[in-house]
Amino acid sequence: MNDDQDPSQRRTSIGAQRNPASQEAILQAATEILAERGPGSFSIEAVAKRAKAGKPTIYRWWPNKAALLLDAYHRQKNPHLHGDTGDLQRDLTRFLMELLAFWRRGGSGAIFRSVIAEAQTDQAACEALAAYLAERRKHLGSQIRAAQAREDVRPGVNPELAAEMLSGFAWIRLLTNRLEISEEEAAEAVKIILDGIRARR
């Protein structure tokens, strides 16, 4: 527990099941600390103090700092980032442009870069990042799977692998700080990937 807190003011846990009020307070505190101080000064101790939550509660729900960072990062995202209009070229171009724009504003790119950096030397952070990316691949892959159902994409294509290829392009841009992209350039990057998986008419 955080010894700096008055026990009477500390938010209580309801065991392994997340208490919605405590979860929101913790995520809000994490978001505020990231906005004010950046990822370099982010710590479980600082979040616990601001959220009036015990550190054991945070660690019960988020096994490490990277997992909490990723949750705080993800809640800032546009929930419609993976919209499916039935036009895969247009949808993936929009996804790519909105993702890079999201990373450009509000320090979100710096947060994600810090998680990637930590994952290079910390196994727990690496596992948290891998789990997060697996879930993201499912969401993006679902659009490609829908295109397969429309027979726009070859049936033998692995949707999650194709999604990872597009994410890899975005990651390179993030890690080399090249987040400005025109619609024409984004569309060309998407086209190069899609040309390899499109169904032959």
Phi, psi and omega per residue, in radians:
M1 nan 2.767 3.117
N2 -1.438 1.925 -3.060
D3 -1.201 -0.239 -3.116
D4 -1.396 -0.139 -3.039
Q5 -1.715 2.547 2.980
D6 -1.266 2.082 -3.101
P7 -0.956 -0.516 -3.131
S8 -1.230 -0.332 -3.116
Q9 -1.735 -0.119 -3.044
R10 -1.345 2.399 3.068
R11 -1.234 2.460 -3.088
T12 -1.679 2.706 3.101
S13 -1.679 2.761 3.009
I14 -2.074 0.700 3.091
G15 1.481 -2.680 -3.087
A16 -1.140 -0.489 3.087
Q17 -1.242 2.333 -3.082
R18 -1.316 2.310 2.999
N19 -1.391 2.046 -3.051
P20 -0.973 -0.693 -3.125
A21 -1.163 -0.742 3.124
S22 -1.182 -0.709 3.120
Q23 -1.052 -0.786 3.140
E24 -1.115 -0.713 3.135
A25 -1.108 -0.701 -3.134
I26 -1.185 -0.808 -3.141
L27 -1.157 -0.646 3.104
Q28 -1.142 -0.752 3.111
A29 -1.083 -0.757 3.126
A30 -1.076 -0.747 3.137
T31 -1.107 -0.750 -3.130
E32 -1.138 -0.752 -3.138
I33 -1.119 -0.726 3.103
L34 -1.085 -0.729 -3.132
A35 -1.170 -0.662 -3.064
E36 -1.427 -0.680 -2.962
R37 -2.071 -0.295 -3.099
G38 1.486 2.917 -3.066
P39 -1.146 -0.412 -3.115
G40 -1.139 -0.462 -3.124
S41 -1.842 0.196 -3.100
F42 -1.380 2.347 3.098
S43 -2.656 2.706 3.081
I44 -1.085 -0.654 -3.134
E45 -1.068 -0.764 -3.130
A46 -1.157 -0.692 3.131
V47 -1.152 -0.780 -3.131
A48 -1.041 -0.754 -3.118
K49 -1.123 -0.798 -3.101
R50 -1.226 -0.655 -3.097
A51 -1.431 -0.122 -3.057
K52 0.993 0.791 3.141
A53 -2.173 2.625 3.071
G54 -1.320 2.534 3.089
K55 -1.028 -0.653 3.099
P56 -1.032 -0.605 3.104
T57 -1.123 -0.787 3.141
I58 -1.098 -0.804 -3.104
Y59 -1.207 -0.410 3.084
R60 -1.200 -0.612 -3.079
W61 -1.679 -0.536 3.097
W62 -2.223 1.880 -2.987
P63 -1.160 -0.265 3.128
N64 -2.743 2.973 -3.089
K65 -1.061 -0.680 -3.106
A66 -1.085 -0.686 -3.140
A67 -1.113 -0.712 3.104
L68 -1.197 -0.713 3.088
L69 -1.011 -0.765 -3.112
L70 -1.164 -0.653 3.085
D71 -1.153 -0.747 3.122
A72 -1.136 -0.679 3.100
Y73 -1.118 -0.812 -3.030
H74 -1.184 -0.567 -3.095
R75 -1.193 -0.232 3.102
Q76 -1.491 -0.182 -3.037
K77 -1.324 2.703 3.027
N78 -1.205 2.089 -3.106
P79 -1.149 -0.243 -3.124
H80 -1.766 0.339 -3.092
L81 -1.076 -0.481 -3.105
H82 -1.853 0.640 -3.124
G83 -1.074 2.466 -3.106
D84 -2.052 1.912 3.136
T85 -1.737 -0.109 -3.078
G86 1.701 -0.113 3.089
D87 -1.969 1.685 -3.000
L88 -1.101 -0.709 3.114
Q89 -1.012 -0.857 -3.123
R90 -1.159 -0.734 -3.094
D91 -1.132 -0.757 -3.120
L92 -1.269 -0.561 3.049
T93 -1.121 -0.768 3.099
R94 -1.103 -0.746 3.104
F95 -0.999 -0.834 -3.090
L96 -1.119 -0.778 -3.131
M97 -1.146 -0.721 -3.121
E98 -1.235 -0.614 3.108
L99 -1.137 -0.811 3.134
L100 -1.145 -0.638 3.087
A101 -1.145 -0.697 3.096
F102 -1.059 -0.743 3.133
W103 -1.183 -0.467 -3.132
R104 -1.289 -0.507 -2.994
R105 -1.869 2.618 2.990
G106 1.143 0.280 3.100
G107 1.364 0.113 -3.090
S108 -1.114 -0.668 3.112
G109 -1.101 -0.714 3.127
A110 -1.120 -0.654 3.109
I111 -1.095 -0.844 -3.093
F112 -1.168 -0.672 3.083
R113 -1.066 -0.671 -3.125
S114 -1.153 -0.644 3.089
V115 -1.152 -0.757 3.117
I116 -1.054 -0.763 -3.137
A117 -1.097 -0.778 -3.140
E118 -1.124 -0.593 -3.121
A119 -1.158 -0.324 -3.135
Q120 -1.282 -0.399 -3.077
T121 -2.176 -0.111 -3.082
D122 -2.177 2.058 -3.058
Q123 -1.118 -0.670 3.136
A124 -1.116 -0.710 3.109
A125 -1.160 -0.658 3.124
C126 -1.105 -0.744 3.133
E127 -1.172 -0.681 3.115
A128 -1.120 -0.746 3.135
L129 -1.155 -0.734 3.140
A130 -1.095 -0.712 3.126
A131 -1.149 -0.712 3.123
Y132 -1.106 -0.786 -3.099
L133 -1.195 -0.584 3.093
A134 -1.077 -0.699 3.117
E135 -1.192 -0.703 3.118
R136 -1.131 -0.671 3.123
R137 -1.095 -0.630 3.113
K138 -1.074 -0.768 -3.100
H139 -1.141 -0.856 -3.136
L140 -1.203 -0.654 3.119
G141 -1.105 -0.489 -3.141
S142 -1.110 -0.555 3.091
Q143 -1.184 -0.697 3.128
I144 -1.217 -0.637 3.096
R145 -1.127 -0.666 3.089
A146 -1.117 -0.643 3.094
A147 -1.174 -0.575 3.043
Q148 -1.102 -0.717 3.133
A149 -1.114 -0.516 3.087
R150 -1.464 -0.046 -3.114
E151 1.176 0.502 3.043
D152 -1.580 -0.334 3.134
V153 -2.166 2.470 -3.116
R154 -1.000 2.458 -3.076
P155 -1.119 -0.445 -3.104
G156 -1.449 -0.080 -3.091
V157 -1.279 2.386 3.047
N158 -1.456 1.918 -3.059
P159 -1.054 -0.689 -3.121
E160 -1.182 -0.609 3.108
L161 -1.175 -0.742 3.093
A162 -1.096 -0.697 3.110
A163 -1.100 -0.680 -3.141
E164 -1.151 -0.593 3.101
M165 -1.110 -0.736 3.115
L166 -1.189 -0.716 3.105
S167 -1.101 -0.619 3.121
G168 -1.061 -0.688 3.074
F169 -1.052 -0.788 -3.127
A170 -1.119 -0.711 -3.137
W171 -1.077 -0.748 3.128
I172 -1.037 -0.744 3.110
R173 -1.101 -0.713 3.136
L174 -1.118 -0.846 -3.031
L175 -1.276 -0.313 3.087
T176 -1.879 0.201 3.070
N177 0.953 0.844 3.077
R178 -2.145 1.167 -3.006
L179 -1.594 -0.186 3.051
E180 -1.355 2.246 3.140
I181 -2.606 2.399 3.100
S182 -1.462 2.836 3.103
E183 -1.104 -0.627 -3.141
E184 -1.129 -0.740 -3.130
E185 -1.199 -0.724 3.114
A186 -1.094 -0.759 -3.140
A187 -1.107 -0.652 3.127
E188 -1.162 -0.738 3.110
A189 -1.072 -0.750 3.130
V190 -1.136 -0.736 -3.115
K191 -1.073 -0.712 -3.135
I192 -1.049 -0.731 3.121
I193 -1.221 -0.810 -3.088
L194 -1.166 -0.539 3.137
D195 -1.083 -0.413 3.127
G196 -1.473 -0.227 -3.070
I197 -2.143 -0.062 -3.105
R198 -1.130 2.581 3.014
A199 -1.186 2.457 3.115
R200 -1.463 2.186 -3.123
R201 -1.611 nan nan
